[in-house]
């Protein structure tokens, strides 16, 4: 006491109010994946039936993990590195692993935001640039690549990504992507410039705006023709599918990655809280809001997909009608979509030879509904095509991309926070360096390394990072977190901490989850995941205009050097866990051989005991 | 008088066989004629006009205009022969030479003439390339309008300008705040030292 508070001392930043904190956590958890992964999973895993494994995973895996992270951060009031070092020096590696994973994820995640920005910039034109094919070189027809696929595909693969045919062919830096990526990092920087003071103000907008846009889309989408087709298709349960283990695995992984645990960001956020704060209620609010958002968001998404399917179906029928009308010289408007079937049967009876010779397409609504897509395919191909058919396309396109931008930004805040807070705790940064300059350096370095994703082969690299960095390392980190808190920290100590913070001890449900159920589920998910991946050599879909089945993507195997990089991406983040543990074991062992042996507990050293004593005196 | 009647009847028979031959040629594909298909209801919806003799006359006049314009000869409406109409509204037409009505103008010339005046013909009939089809004649594609600065660059410029201004403003305000704090701090220390003395 007695020291002045000047900007730049160790005084820990605080949230302005509880709402800011909750919105930040919700914004971090609710990301683009809620919109483009969950509805897809619902669709392919039997609609309403998928909700059962999803909710089970939420209750027994997602919520306990969330509560654990929020509680531990709030109690120990440090970022991920400090927290785990505090619990046990052997677990210090867990924090470092979280930081490395957050860093790698933030790099490719911001590329997705750069893509969204590019589409956003391009939505202010009439007509929308992805509605038409450009002319080819000598202006005699449309570009062949565009004609064989669609104008929407062409805009995504050629004019946005300028993608190469193979991950080995890097191509050059696409300048328009570079400036979009620079813009994305500038947006992140301006939101983080004053730490959580500025970020906390930004989340008021980025966390709430998506809900507003989703509601607008919901109202608009439900009035579109074909919306009910999409919704019925989405929610019709197929109970048979619950027998497949793949469904349970995907539900567990979806919940896990959707809640953004194990990144260290949630620990950092809750460390800025007041000491006595009901983190149990916070965890429930964040977890349930995240799942509710997924459900709420899937309704307009699927209404619009149903509308798109119906429109495609009608276009298909109308093409057939035109072919038949022209061939048989029937008067216009005599054959319509409604009486097509009767006309077709009549013509088939009277002129079967002619019918067989005509290039008639098979139009099946179910077929169009089955064309599912997730990830970038949903946002940048399927949805942009649907928007073209809606009256006032520019408005809907702009709204949609601003929504994706808000969702992505609020998730990026958590990722970047998961890098900045531990970085300051590592004590690598000199004290005289202002926070703004450190943030600028982190943003600049991430931008420069992220230029990989603006190359011609950038999209393939994003897929690599997405599939391998954002999966196995997180599972391992989460498992270590749970085991560390439940067994190394001790459930008794943890219960006392929670009693101190919330005024009540955790009930049997939480205890059972933390000690047995959740670690077990995590272990099963991890083993199943690895078993599934290890079964086949990893492949990727390549966009190759020279492929014989173009416009279908060509499935190629990753070259050996890329496979090496994949292995490195999985191993390097979690390498710190065993390394730090072994290092501390050796140090512990050496200390023990010098001092008197007090008890057979290999995990205790004097610093740890003094700290726990201090904390016990503090809590009284 | 009988000789005159004989002459007219011979001429009629001659023209009959002539047109019979034409009709025969019209029915086959390897002709000097073009098949035309109109989709009036698709183009105009409720304002669609009825295809009748007068509309056909307008079509013939338009083609006559196109031929005259292209070949710099004087074509008349009677030089454009239309036949084989269907309820679809599709028909065949051939163009006869103005000097010699028994001779047909070649397919290539007709095609070039139609392509040259295509938009004019479309406008006369209130249709477009998709709804007024000349089977075998490729539509002339209009190059899409490209503005000098792509519009996305403008939006990008606005956004990055706002962000850049924001960053500069926030950084400068932090620096100014720090300087002001240091000044007050030195002020306090100076006053404290004066009071102590």
HADDOCK unambig.tbl for C-alpha pairs under 7 A between the chains (distance, minus, plus):
assign (segid A and resid 121 and name CA) (segid B and resid 152 and name CA) 4.76 0.50 0.50
assign (segid A and resid 121 and name CA) (segid B and resid 155 and name CA) 5.66 0.50 0.50
assign (segid A and resid 121 and name CA) (segid B and resid 156 and name CA) 6.21 0.50 0.50
assign (segid A and resid 122 and name CA) (segid B and resid 152 and name CA) 4.98 0.50 0.50
assign (segid A and resid 125 and name CA) (segid B and resid 151 and name CA) 6.78 0.50 0.50
assign (segid A and resid 183 and name CA) (segid B and resid 160 and name CA) 6.40 0.50 0.50
assign (segid A and resid 187 and name CA) (segid B and resid 163 and name CA) 6.75 0.50 0.50
assign (segid A and resid 190 and name CA) (segid B and resid 167 and name CA) 5.68 0.50 0.50
assign (segid A and resid 329 and name CA) (segid B and resid 86 and name CA) 6.21 0.50 0.50
assign (segid A and resid 329 and name CA) (segid B and resid 87 and name CA) 6.54 0.50 0.50
assign (segid A and resid 329 and name CA) (segid B and resid 88 and name CA) 4.65 0.50 0.50
assign (segid A and resid 330 and name CA) (segid B and resid 87 and name CA) 6.08 0.50 0.50
assign (segid A and resid 330 and name CA) (segid B and resid 88 and name CA) 4.84 0.50 0.50
assign (segid A and resid 331 and name CA) (segid B and resid 87 and name CA) 4.79 0.50 0.50
assign (segid A and resid 331 and name CA) (segid B and resid 88 and name CA) 3.88 0.50 0.50
assign (segid A and resid 331 and name CA) (segid B and resid 89 and name CA) 6.95 0.50 0.50
assign (segid A and resid 332 and name CA) (segid B and resid 39 and name CA) 6.91 0.50 0.50
assign (segid A and resid 332 and name CA) (segid B and resid 41 and name CA) 6.76 0.50 0.50
assign (segid A and resid 332 and name CA) (segid B and resid 88 and name CA) 5.78 0.50 0.50
